[in-house]
């Protein structure tokens, strides 16, 4: 298989297959949990604004209560850095916007490349700190397993492959960029597709499970009139 | 005649005679319903809950990380009921079956080092109700026969005598008589149609019986009718602590039967955190029906009476006082404001601890831990967090609204070589009631 054929595979069937797995796997995971069922709470509620409580629960946990901030500061801020960084890279970088536009027709304003590159650097450092914390902190090390490390790997891999793809496109400095070598781009796309494939099955599914988890607790504590 | 509930409650107690990991595993799976499953699956292993748990903060043992205490439940769920369980089994990727050795090890984590205080729930960035899940995990531990022997014994005593420490009606009757002599007020027993039915914890009856006299004075000034039932007077519910819905329902049914027999409008949950949780929040779900009466915690009622002008306070305690928040009343029960308003009503120098209110530290004895003998050392160690909070206030006395907290705090204060009186809020309010003007 030539590099161009690999790129065609990555842009075509592999992309659609990974997106299908992402969507079907995520749906399966949510529906399977929903099917476990629940029983109505018969206790007399102190508040019946449960939907509002769920929404407040989702928002409230974006920032730790002040009583916990000093102890959780590194994990909290570092988490924000790589989550925001990834969002900036995915949604602010012109080639990504163009890629989405080609697939869906949707486009939005880009961020300047230097801004995105700063976030790439920050995200790298931040993800490295997250890994170091996981490896060195006795609590995180005890809690962590294959899922945690593999999830970290599939998030970092597109960053690495993306940097390699960018690097070769800027190799000639101020001169007009040469045509992209299809191989690094194909590998970058395949690494993103690996992330899509893994997301519904591992810890990365917190991307959607977080809303259910926070919402359930938010509603339950609101029902009791307790602090969120 | 024994009801099906009492038979199943008895079966729970018999489970300790033949611990069975597969029985525990089945119950772990049964406990992982929709809401629990969403939460078990959402954990990203950030470990922030460890920094909220007083047991971990003092021991630095990573096994005391709250979410880690749920590992057997997670394993059983992932093996049998999680969305991709069948696929994982097929590929040989499912977690192995739980073993008895594993569950014996986890007994210490699920019981001795967890007060169900819910501080971990409050810090979790994923919003996982870890304390609620540990409460569910205990259902499986007790069903499998892996709960601490002390809690089985307490459950057995509670089913037999009505009280986890064996307090029967004659003992309460004697305390009532003594309080009637002290106060000169009558304490109504089994009065049908009273507005309020008061239930008590065994600790209050035996260690703080002045509470009964305080209640008599409070209800007299408020002009409310009240009663104590001679059967179904025990508020504590060891079934909730050990984690057996069968035992809990059996004990709770006695209180509900008494309330319905006496046709009261309202049952007053006493100064006992888990009793409130059991009666107010878990009770209707344990019994499978709504109550025909209201449940109000005593300090909630006192606050209501004061605000309605039915209780009139006079004078204030001049000492520097601080309030210890019982976890099940405040953090898990939503009663943050009422005790504070009462404190301000009776204290001229009420100072709050750092992290007062919802984020306050547990006394260390909640969730049945104070009844587990083998956990005593860890409980005293965990008191260090509370001690630092209290010392930061410079308080001359500690006030709380839970008899179990009060007992545990007194023990821990003594053990730590401190001298600090621990007061009950209800008694404190009764102490500052405006004296009754006697009719000529």
Interface residues (C-beta under 8 A of the other chain):
Chain A: X28 X29 X32 X33 X34 X35 X36 X37 X38 X39 X41 X42 X43 X44 X46 X57 X58 X61 X64 X65 X67 X68 X71 X72 X75 X76 X79 X134 X137 X138 X139 X140 X141 X142 X143 X144 X148 X201 X203 X205 X206 X209 X210 X212 X213 X214 X215 X216 X217 X218 X220 X221 X224 X225 X226 X227
Chain B: X32 X33 X34 X35 X37 X38 X39 X41 X42 X43 X44 X45 X46 X47 X48 X50 X51 X52 X56 X60 X62 X63 X65 X67 X68 X81 X82 X83 X84 X121 X122 X123 X124 X125 X126 X127 X128 X129 X132 X280 X281 X282 X283 X284 X285 X288 X289 X290 X291 X294 X295 X330 X331 X332 X333 X334 X335 X336 X354 X355 X357 X358 X359
